Amino acid sequence: MAIIEAIETVYLEADVASVTFSSLGSYEHLQLRIIGKTTSTGDYYALHLTLNGDTGSNYSNHRIEGYGSSKQAYASTGNTSIWGFSADGSGTGSAEYGGVIIDILDYQNGNKNTTVSGIASASIAGGAPRVIIVSGLWDDVAAVTSVTVNPSSYNLVRGTELTLYGIKSS
Amino acid sequence: MACWNVIEHQELSSGASSVSFTGISASYDHLVLLSSARSDEATINGYMNFQVNGDTGTNYSRRSLNANTSTIGTSSAVNQSVFIYQYVPALNSLADTFGVMETWFIDYSNTSNYTQILSQSVGPNNSATDSQWGLRLSSGIWTSTAAINRVDVLCDSGSDDFVQYSTFTLYGINGAG
């Protein structure tokens, strides 16, 4: 019996504003893996994560970011998404996409706000290489029934691939 | 052969100062612990630690990259009686908020080398104020070549409790062949 199962893979044949996973199945944890690029003209751009279609100011974000020889941590609350999972922008080479892995633990537990942990990289071969660790909080104890990824006002470009995995606990 | 295998899943029905996984088979290549936990300590950021094989001696060392302000810091400690000091939200953080932690015990049954662990934790909170949130990436070493057959997860150093609904899932990871 497989403990990790691919719930759904989305490969973009054309640019889109967002991708939503809405059939999450019944697992203990979820993991979302993305190889992504956006239409932002810069070297990178943040991907945003919303849960259950909630676009209210119910999210908090904290992250560690290393870029070039610099490093800094950031904190913000009252956000309309969990963000900071940077993907490449279209300012990088056509073959260069950013990598993102996001863990969403206990997503069906109605006694917990949903919290996520993720790592991301962007523009590693480009002009502004970044590596990022992200902490995200959705201030809602509802079971997660959908996960949406978008790059805010930009699009995800053709060739971006997203796979959602379910991880069992028995 | 399945690559990932569930060794044991525990969800707390009431507070507990520690969670133990015992009788761990040596038949896997690696162990992974995923936890969604919260502490009852009267602070904002609590801590989660480990001991293995019941070893309470000063045989654990660690190095961490962490942030709970805008400045990223590093820290290290050697010859400790626990490792790895990962963040968990505590009593004074946002209610119902649990931390996310993933820890790998690499080659845990190899008796030629000391056991290395890699761990990432986040202590989420609805605050941007310094020290009211935290992220940490840590490496640790247990200076013993014994195969790990037991993992104890401690709330702080066993002085506080993980709260109800905290979950801990230990996976065994197979290699090829």
Interface residues (C-beta under 8 A of the other chain):
Chain A: M1 A2 I3 I4 E28 H29 S60 H62 R63 I64 G66 K71 Q72 A73 Y74 A75 S76 T77 G78 D103 L105 D106 N109 N111 K112 N113 T115 V116 S117 I119 I133 V134 S135 G136 L137 D139 V141 I167 K168 S169 S170
Chain B: A2 C3 W4 N5 V6 H9 L34 S35 S36 L65 A67 N68 T69 S70 T71 I72 L94 D96 T97 F98 G99 V100 M101 E102 Q120 S121 V122 G123 P124 N125 N126 S127 A128 T129 W133 G134 L135 L137 Q164 Y165 T167 T169 Y171
